[in-house]
Amino acid sequence: MNEINPITRPLGWLGIVRMGLVQMSLGAIIVLTTSTLNRVMVVELGLLASLPGVLVGLHYAIQVLRPRWGYGSDVGGRRTPWIIGGMFVLGAAAVMAAAATMVLETSYLLGMTLSVIAFLLIGCGVGASGTSLLVLLAVRVDQRRRPAAATIVWLMMIAGMAVTATVAGGFLDPFSWGRLIAVTSIVSAGAFVLTTVAIWGIEGAAEDTPAISETAPQDDDAPAGFIAAFLDVWREPRSRQFALFVFVSMLAYSAQDLILEPFGGEIFGMTPGETTKLSGTQHGGVFLGMVLVAILGTGFGRGRFGSMRAWAVGGCLASAVMLASLAFATKIGPSFPLQAAVFLLGVANGAFAVAAIGSMMGMVRQGKEKREGTRMGLWGAAQAIAFGVGGLAGTVALDTVRHFSGSSATAFTSVFAMEAILFLVSAYLAVGISNAGRTEALGLDNNVGSNMPAL
């Protein structure tokens, strides 16, 4: 098999952490654009909360082009330029978004125009850099270390968000437009430099990774244009079904984000501080779930604790059970152990999320050759669309059921039940992925490669 990136040896833990620094850099810039600018628009400028919501939605929507960016790295034969280039675009767009927010104060039309362009570019930067980073991580990490690698890069992204929000928040007071632009510029420049230093040399020397021309004569496995490459991937039953699994599971995962705290407040009479702690309890559970999969799913577990597919299925089933318990909580009342249920929901979510990322890393090279970036792009696009739709879908469903039923309890019960069903469907799809793999291995689908092991 001809590889785009010849591997002399798998990455060690230091190499994995270096790639995690890139993910940390992504998180550092993203938190400024999706949280800090959100607050400035709503509080300092007094704009409708839906405005930053639409802009963040645009940053997700443009990521439908992830397969195209992944294909670009397939054709070029290297991921590093896309990772560094994507980070540059992201950082520049973040500074542009901060400046556009300032312009909104004096010229709404011009400010909105600049904001739309900036958030579209933010989505482009995240998609281009993130897609190639995951492909490179999958190619360079040994199979046994993939669960831990997925956990490390995910948690480092969260750390990047947390540290940036805390440190940058201190430098933004007292607030001024000059401070906002300066802080955004410093964070963006720092993230770009850190990314360049961290990723440099990991992929290999340029002469070792020959590019694939789109016009030169190619063998049967070489890309023949984006549409052809995308159709090659889409015709793979396993890739197609995994994309559907990612979409449905991430839809269920993200739909709960915006309704959990209102649920605690309306149904259990919790104060804003208490619901914030409730959200923190869930995130603590997510962290524990990720760490459990990282430890038990790697070489530390010696392979005795199940495959990534088993963790994905188990995490989805456990998430469905805990969401079902929240749906029944409205009938039980104050005696329901809400904190424990939310913590266990977080553990299940964390386990499934890391298993899904680990599965992406394991499956990205299972299929037609020289389609790794396109394949990862397809799954990344499914995830981005699900995250963009999920939060909105959860709140719209809640408002709709409450309008027709006249009962908040009924509305929350219905939405949590629907999310539980989505997780059950996700578990079913995850089980079916191995069946699709066996179909390919038996040669029943002549559009894809053979000998693909089960997830």
Beta strands, then each sheet from edge to edge (+ up, - down):
end
